[in-house]
Amino acid sequence: MEGFRVLGGEILEGQVRLDGAKNAVLPILAASLLPEGETVIRDCPDIRDVHAMAGILKTLGCDCFWRRGVMRIQNSGLKHWEMPDGLSKQIRSSIFLLGPILGRLRRATVTYPGGCEIGLRPIDLHLKGLRALGVQIVDEGGAIYCDGSKMHAGDVYFDYPSVGATENVMMAAALLPGVTTIHNAAREPEIEDLQQFINRMGGRVHGAGTQLIEIEGVQALHGIDYAPIPDRIVAGTLMCAAAVTGGRVEICNVHPWDLIPVMDKLKEMGCRIAEEGEALTVDAPERLRAFSILQTQPHPGFPTDMQAQMLAAACLARGTSVIVENVFENRLSHVADLCRMGADIRVSGRTAVVQGVEALRGQRVTARDLRGGAALVLAGLAAEGETVVENIGLIDRGYARLEEMLSGLGARIQRIQLTTEEHHVSAAFTP
């Protein structure tokens, strides 16, 4: 098992450039099944979820080639509609493949997807949307069998603006004759990016970024060369890294307009943020101030994927901060480890009340989900002494070599192999 060893107390300074967004790249990789021929994805992050998705595409008959941030997908050999059980269970995003496989082959079989244990995250809205397009679905023995031989355009209404379900229906409808309308669609920036990707391939999708999306089906799509939007969650994590260390960090290849809720809270905490084109600079104070209340919401509200990182920052802020997690019911698992490090956090249901402390203490802690793991790394950057974060495979799902990114800003962090002895005695830090 690998871990991160972090020696806290360093002020982060410097510049970093973002890759494409995990939550944009994964549905775009799925949508690369829709055209025939080659699709090229640039700024593709070197993360576990991307490589797992590429592995699934290969089992479906595609050729995938990765080199220095560029993924080439040649799908002329697409012929299989049964997704592999093992790889599908590794990532939540495997469910995105239902729509494009049905769009191309009119049949699809998938097991229930995996991912972080942050809540129930049922896939009923995905299935509801596909049923509205005439897909016959049988859920049996842990597998989902889809027959799209009678697929048609239609009206889809979501009781909740699910990002994944919205994307699945967009992809499924791209090649269906007629006009499909999605009501109460998700509005995240990644939805807009998927619309742009489909339209660049020759599709006709309108309304992404609003609650009403229309997809006019076309007969065929063609492969393109495309660079997805930058990762706003990695950007927000780096902004919090600057905040907890009192540092000054410039982030390039970023869309500041996608980070307005995060910037608002960091400014409330005393950070100065300067924007210039597709770059922003975070200049943190010596001591953060508490924010009043943070409530996660679907976009354009505060993103749930940034809740854990902001909670880590609140642990070191002067005063009391309140965080309400409205999206996922199990997304406060990082609190226990933060308290082991000396944080003062009280949790009731989905609400965490954080009383800022003067300092955190380095401890051995465990990542239990992707973003919670990142929060523990942030706490380690600011803590006194050494912190070891275990189970970092979860962090690798969404951050490409996080230790290298932070080291480039002056952090003392390294990836280590955890031995039996290290579960009991922490070895000395090696810079």
N, C-alpha and C positions, 0 to 999 in steps of 0.2 A: 504494500500500500504506500502511495506517495503522500507527502504532506508539504506544507509551506512552513518554513521557519522564518520568523520575522523578529528583528530587533528594533523595537520602537524608539521614538524620539527624534527621528530625522525629519527635517522640514523639506517637503517636496517642492522642487522647482524645475522648470524646463518646459519642453514642448513635446506633444505627442500627436500622431495622426491616426484617425479612426479607420477601421475596416468597414465593410458593409454590415448592415444590421442583421443579427441572427434571426430576428423575427420577420425580416423582409426576405432574406436569402432562402430560408426553408420553404415557404410557399412558392417562391419563384423557381426553385429547383423542381418542385412538384409540377408547376405549370410548364416546365420545359418539356413535359411529355405531350403537350397539346399540338405543337407543330411537328412536321416531319423534317428531319435534317438536323443540323448542328446548332446548338445554342451555346454561347460563351458568356459566362458570368465573371465579372471582374471585381476586385476588392472583396473576394470571397473569404470570410474569416476561417482561419485554420483551427476549427473547434470540433469537438467530438460529435455534436449533433449534425454538422454539415457532412462529415465523413460517414456517419451512419446513414444519412439520407442518400448519399451517393452509393453506398453499399446496397440499399434497397433498389435504387434505379438499375444497378447492374444486374440484380437477380431478375428484374422485369425484362431484361434484354437490351438495355442501353449500354453504351460504352462511355465511361466517365474518366477523364484525365485531369489530374490536379498538378499544377506547377506554379509556385510563387504567387499565390493568391488568385490564380485564374483557373476556373473550372470549365472544362469543355464537355458537353453532353451530346452524344450522337445517338438519337433514339430511333433510327431507321429500323433497328431490330426489335422494337417493342412488340412483344407477342404474348407475354404472360400477364395475367390479371390477379394472380394470387401473391400477395405480399408475404415475405418471409417472417415467420413467427418470432424468431429471436431478435432480429434487427428492429422489427416493428414495436416490440415491447421496450426497446431502449429509449425511444424518443416519443414525446407527445405528438410531434409534427407528422408522424407517419399517417395520421388520419387525414392529412391534407391530400394524400394521393388518391383518395376515393373519387373525388370530383374529376380530376384529369384522366384517370384510367377509364372511368365510365364515359367521359367525353370521347375518348379515342376508341375504346374496345367494346363499350356498352356492357361490360361485365367487370366485377371487382370483388375480391375477397380479402378481408383484413382481420387480424386479431385486434383485441382492445389495445390501445396505445399505452406506452409507458410514460416516463418523465418524472419530474419531482413530485413528492408527496406533499403538496401544499393545499389540498382540498379535494373534493369529490370530482370536480371537472367532468361531469357527464357529457357524453357525446350525443345526447338526444336531439339537440338542436341541429347538429350536422345531419342526422338521419331524417329529421322532420323536413329540412330544406330539400334533401334529395328526393324524399317521397313526394313533395309538392311538384317535382319535375317528372313524376311518373315512374320513379325507380321502385322496383319491388324488392323489399329487404327482409331477409330472414336472419334473426339473431339466435344462434344455436351453438352451444358448447364452447362459448368464449370466442366464437368467430362470427363475423358479419358477412353474409352473402348478399350481393347486390346484383340484380338483373335489370339492366337498363335498356332492354330491347324495345321498350315502349316509351322511352324518354321523350319529353316535350317541354317547350317553354311554358312558364307559368308564373303565378304570383306567390311569393314566399314572404311570410311574416314571422319574425323572431320575437318571442316573448322577452328576450334579453339580447342586447347587441353583442353577440358572440363574435370575436375576431375570426377564429378558425372556421366557424360555420359560414360566416359571410364569405370568406375566401373560397371555401369548398364549393359553394353555390356559384360564385363568379366563374370558377374554372369549369365546373360541370356544364354551365349554360353557354360558354363561349362558342361552342360549335353546334348548338341546337338551333334549328330554324325558329324564327319568331323572336319575340321580346320577353325576357324574363325580368321581373321587377322584385327587388328585395326591399321590404319595408322594415324599419327599425334596424337598419344595418349598422355594424360597427363603424367607427369613424377614425380609427387610428391611422397615423401616417403610413404604416405598412400596407394598409388597404389601398391608399392612393398609389403607392409604389407598384402594387400588383396590377392595378388598373393600367398604369402607364406601360408596364411590361407587356401586358396582353395587347394593348392598343398598338404598341410598337411592332408587334408580331402580325398586325393586320386585323386585330379584334375591334369591337365596337362596344366599349363599356363607358358609361357616363354616370356621374354623381358620386363617385368615391370621395369620402370626406364629409358627406352628408348622410342623413338617415334614409335616403331613398336612392338606390342604385339600379340602373337599367342596363341590361346586357342584351344587345341585339346579336343573335347568333350569326356566324359567318360559315362559309363552306370549308375553309381551310386557313391555317395560320402558317407562318414561316419563321424559321429560326433567326435569331438576332444576336448581336454583341451588346451586352448591357451591364451597367454598374448600378447596383442597388443603392438605396439611401444609406447614409452612415448610421452607426448604432447609437441611438440616443440613450440607451441604458448604460452602455459602456461609458459614454460621455458623462452621464450623471454620476456614475461610480467614481470616475476620475475627479469630478468636481468635488465630491464628498471627501476624496482622499486629500485634496488640497485643503479643504475646510478643516478636517480633523487634525492636520499637522501644522496649521498656520502657514501654509505655503502659497506659492503663486505658480499656477500651471496654465499654459496655453494649449488649447485643444483645436486641432486643425481638421478639415474635412468634416465639419459638423453643421447641422441645421439648427441654429439657435431657436428658431420659431417652434421647433418640436419640443423644446425644453422649457417652455414658459412656466409651467407649474413648479418644476424643480428650481429654476432660477429664482422664482418668487420666494420660495421658502429659504433658500440660501441667503438671499438678500435680507430677509427678515432676521436671519441669524448673524448678520453683520458683514457678510462677504460682499466685496465689490466685484461686479462682473461687467466686463467690457466686450462688446460685440463688434466685429469688423468682417463683413461678408460672411463667408463660411468658416469663421474662426471665432473663438471666444476665449477670454482670459479670466480666470478666477483668482482673486487676490483676497486671502482670508485674513481675518483679524487674529490677534494673539490669543484671544479667548472668544469663543462663540457665544451668542445669546440664544436663549430658548425661543422656539416659535410657539404660537398659541395653540393651534390645532391643525393637524394634517389628516385629511380623510381621503383614502384611495377611492377612485371612481373610474368608470370607463372614460376613454378620451372624449373630450378635452380635459377631463379632470386629472387629478394627480395619479400617475401610473403606479399600479400595485408592484411592478417590478423594481421600483425605487424606494419602496417603503422600508425595507430592511436596512439599506444604506443610510437613509435619513435617520432611522432610529439609532444607529450606531453613532452618528454625529450628535444627536440630541443627548446622548449619554455624557458628553463632555461640555455641554452648553450650560451657561449660567442661568438657572431658573428651571421652570417646569414646562415640559412639552407634552402634548396629548396627541396620540396617533390612533386612528380608527381604521381598521382594515375591513373594507366593505366588499371586497371582491372574492377573496378566498378565505375559507374558515380556519385553515391550519397554517397560516403564514406568519406565525410568531414563534416558531420553534427555535430561532436564534436567541431569544430572550434569556433562556436559562444559562447559556454559555456566556453571554454578556454580563449577567449577574455574577458568574464565577470570576469574571475579570474585575469585579468591583462596581459594576453599574447598579443604579438604584431604579428598578423598574417594577411597577405593579401592573398586573394584567387581570382584566375582568372581561371574559368573553373575547370579543374582537377589539377591545380597547386596551391600549398600553399607556400608562402614565409614567413619564420619565422625569426623574429629578436629577439634574445634571450634577456630576461629581468633579472634583478637582483633577483626578487622574484615574486611569485604569491600570491594572496590573497584568503583566503577561501570564498566560496560563496555557495549558494544553486543552484545545477545544476541537469540536467536530462539526464539519459542514453537514447539514441535514437537507439542504436544498441549494439550488444554484445561487440565488440572490442572498439568502441568509449566509451562505459560505463567504460571499464577497464582503458582507457586513463584518464578519469576524476578522477578515484580513484587514479591513479599515481600522477596526478596533486595535488590532495588533500594531499597526503603524503608529498609533498614538499612545500605546500603552508603555508603561515603564518595564524594562526588561524584555525577556524573550517570550514570544507566543508561538506555539506550534498548532497549525490548523490541519486536522486530519480529514481524510475522505475528500480530497480536492478533485477527484474525478468529476464530482458534481459541478465544481466551479469551472472545470475545463469544458463543460458542455456549452458555456456561453462566453468565455473569455479566452482569447488566444494568447497563451503564454503570459498570463497576468504578472508573473514574477519578473519577466523581462521588461514589460511595460512600466512597472513601478520602479524597477531598478534604474531604468533610464531617467527617472525623475529624482533619483537620489535615495530611494528607499533601500534598506538593508533587508532583503528578502531572497530566499533561495528555495528551490524545489529539492526535497530530500526523500530518500527511501527510508521508510519507517521500519525499524527492526523490532523484534520482541523486546529487547532491552529498552528501546526508546519509548515504549509504552509505559515505562516506569521511571526512567531517569532521562532528562533532556540533555543532549550533548551540547558542547560549547558551540557558539555560533561561529561559522567560518565565512568571512566576507568574500 
